C-alpha cells in the first residue's frame, strides 16, 4: 500500500512530489503517480524514483491518500470512473482551483473525507503559500497529518472553504503578479542605463529582501515603507509615480478579479 497517490503529473503535481520527497520526509517508494500522458509518467518516475502507472484506478486502489492534480475541466471525466473505489478509509485531496468539496462528493456519490488544497508554484522550492480547507468528516488526527504533509510546500493557512476563492486570487495567482512586478522593476533599471541582468539581479534581491524583512520583523509593510521614505527624497517621488498609476488599486483589483473568476469556475 502506498501512502500517497497522485493523479496528474503536471507542474503542480511535480511540485507536490518534489516537496514531499525533499522536504516532507516521504520516501519516493511510498508515492505512486499517474497521468494521461504516459511519457510524462516516465519522466517523473525517472526523475524522482516513484512508482508510475497509466491506470488511475490502480493509484486509488493502492493509496491511502489520493491527490487530484488534473485540470478542473477534467475533474468529472477523471473522477467518475473511480467512484466505486473510494471509502471512508481513504482521504481524497483536490488541488483544483474553483472546485468545491460538495461537487467532488456529488461526483463520487459518497460521503468520503475530502480536503481542498491550494498551493502556488513556489511550492516547487518549498517556499509556497498553501491554503487548506477541511471537510467536516476529517478528524483532528487526519487534519494534523495533512498539515504536516503539505508543510513541506511552505506556509500553511487553514481557512473555511468559503474563503478558498480568495486564497486562489491572492496566493494562487499571486506569483504571476510578483513576476510581472519584478520584470517591470528590471525594465525600469534598463531604461535608466543598467543591463537587464544587472537590473534583474537587483530587482529579484530587492523583492526577496523586502519580503524577508516583513517576515522577520513582523512589522506592518507601511511602517517599513515609511522608514525608507525620506522627505523630499527619491523614494517619495517614486511612490508618487506609482500612486498616479493606480498601482495599489491595480493590485487589489487583480486579486479581486482572480477571486471572482475562481468563483465562476466553481459554478
N, C-alpha and C positions, 0 to 999 in steps of 0.2 A: 504494500500500500504506500503510495506517495503522499507526502504531506501536502504538496501544493500542485495543482494542475492549472495551467494557463492556456486558455483558448484564444488565440490571436497573438501573433509574434511580431506585430508592427513596432513602431518606435516606442510606444508606451509599454507594450508587452516586454520588449527587450530591457527597458529601463527597470521594470519590476524584477526581472530575472537577475540583472546585474546587481541591483541593490540588495536583493535577498541573499545572494551568494557572497558578495564582497563586504557588505556591512551588516547584514541581518543574521549572520551565523547559520544560514541554511545550507546544508550540503547540496551540491549540484545533483547528487543521486537521489535526492528527495523531491525533485521537480520533474514534471512531465509536461510537455508543451505540444500544441497542435496549431495548424494554420491551414487556410485554404490553399496557400502557396507551398507546395512540397519542397521547393528549392530554399525557401525561407526557413523552413523547419530544419533542413540540413545545415544551413549556415549557423543557426542558433545552437544546434546540437554540437557542432564542431567548435564553436566559439566558447561555449560555457560548460560543455560536458554534461548536459542534462539529457533526459530521455525525450525522444520525439516520436510523434505518430501523426498520421494523416486522419486518424479517427477521433472526432470529438467525443464520441461515446466512450472510447477507451479512457480518455482523460477523466471523464466524470466517474466512470466505474472504479478507477484505480486511485482516486484522490479524496482526501479529507476536506480540503479547501479548494474550491473551484473559482478561478478568477476569469471573468468575461472581459476580454480586451479587444473586442471587434468594433467595427463602425456601428453607430446607432442604427443606421438603416438596415443593418444585417442582423439585428437582435432577434427578431421573430424567426427568421429562417435558420438561425443558428441554434436557438434555444428550444423551439417547439419539438424538434425530433429527439430531444434529450430528456423531455419532461418526466418520462417514466422512471428515470434513473435517480431522481432526487428524493431525499428523505430528510428527516429532522436530525440525522447524524452528520450530515454534510452542511458546510457553510458555503453559500453562493455569494461571491463578491463581484459587483459590477463597477467598472471604471468608465462607463459610457456616459458622456455628457448629456444631461437633459432627460435621462431615462429614470422614471420613478420606480421605487420599490414595488408599489401596487401593480404597475404594469408587468414587471418581471414575474410577480406571483400569479398574475392573471394568465400569462403565457404558460407557466408551469402547471397551473391548476392545482397547486398545493400550498399548504401553509408551511413553508420552509424558511429557515433563517436566511435573511438576505441583508447584505451590507452594501452601501454605496460609498465609493471612494473616488475622490477627485484629486489625483496628483498633477503636478505640472512637469514640464520637460527637464528642469534642473534636477529632478529625481535621478536622472542618468548619472549624476556625480554625487548623489547623496545629499544634495542641497535643495531638495524640493520643498514646496509648501503643500501639505496634504490635508484636504477636508474629508472627514468621515461622518457618515450618518448610519445609525444602527436601527435595524428593525426591532420591534418590541419583543420578538422571540429570542433575541440574543441575550444570554445571561451575562453577568458581570465577569465571570471567568473567561468566557469567549471574547468579550469586549477587550479585556486586557491582552488576550492572545493576538487579536487583530491589530491593536495599537502597537504592541511590541514588534509585530511583523513589519508594519509599514513605517515604523520609526526609523528603519534603515534608509528610507527615502528622504528624510529630512524632518521638518517641523510638522507636528500633528495638531490639528484643531478639530475637535468633535463638535458638530453643530446639528441642530434639528434639520430634518430633511427639507423643510420649507425654505431653508437658507442655502441649500446646495447650489441653486442657480446663481446666487450672489458670489459664492466661492468660485464657481466656474468663470463668471465675468471678471472677477478680480485676479485671483492667483492662477486659475486655469489658463486664461488668455493673457495674463499679465506679462509673462516673459516676452511676448511679441511686442508689447508696448515698450518694455525696457530695452529690447534690442533696437527698436526704432529710435529711441532716445539716445542710446549710445552712438549709433551711426550718425545721428544729427549733430551730436557734440563733436564727433570726429570731423564731419564735413565742415563744421564751423572752424575748426582748427586749420583745416586745409585752406579754407578761404582766407585765413589770416597768415598763411605762409608755411605752416608745418607740412611735412609729408603725411600721407594717410596713415602709414604705420606708426609714426610718432604720435599723431593725434589719436589714433585708436588705442594705443597703449595707455596714453594719459587718460582718455575717456573711460576705458574699462576699469583702471585702477581707482579713478575718482568715484565711480559708482560703487565698486566693491568697498572702498574705504569708508565712504559716506554711510552705506548700509550697515557696516560693522560698527561704526561709531554710534549709531542709533541703538543697535542691539546691545553693545557692551555697556553704554552709559544708561540706557533706559530713559533717556530724556526725550521730550517731545520734539519732533522734527522742526517745529517753528522756533523753538529755543535755540537749537543748534544752528539753524539758518541765520538767526539774528546775530549770533556770535561771529559769523563770517561777514556780516554786512556792516561795513564802516560808513559813517556819514559822508556822503559825497564821493564814496569810493567806486571802484569798478563794479563790485557785486550788485549794488543797488541799481546801477544803470542797467546791468544785465537782467536783473529781476524785473525791472520796469518794462523792458522789452518783452519778456515772457508774458507779463500780465496784459500788455497791449495785444498780444497774440492769443489771448484767452487760454493760456497754457493749462492752468488748473481746471478750468471749465471743460476743456477738451479731454483731459484725463478722466475726470468724473463722468463725462458723457460717454466715454469709451467703455468704462466699467458698467454703466447703466445699460447701454445698448447691448453689450455682450450678454448681460444678465437677462434682458428681455428676450434675446434670441434663444438662450438656453431654455427659457420657459416655453417659447414657441415649439422648440424641438420635443418638449415633453408631452405635448398635446397629441 
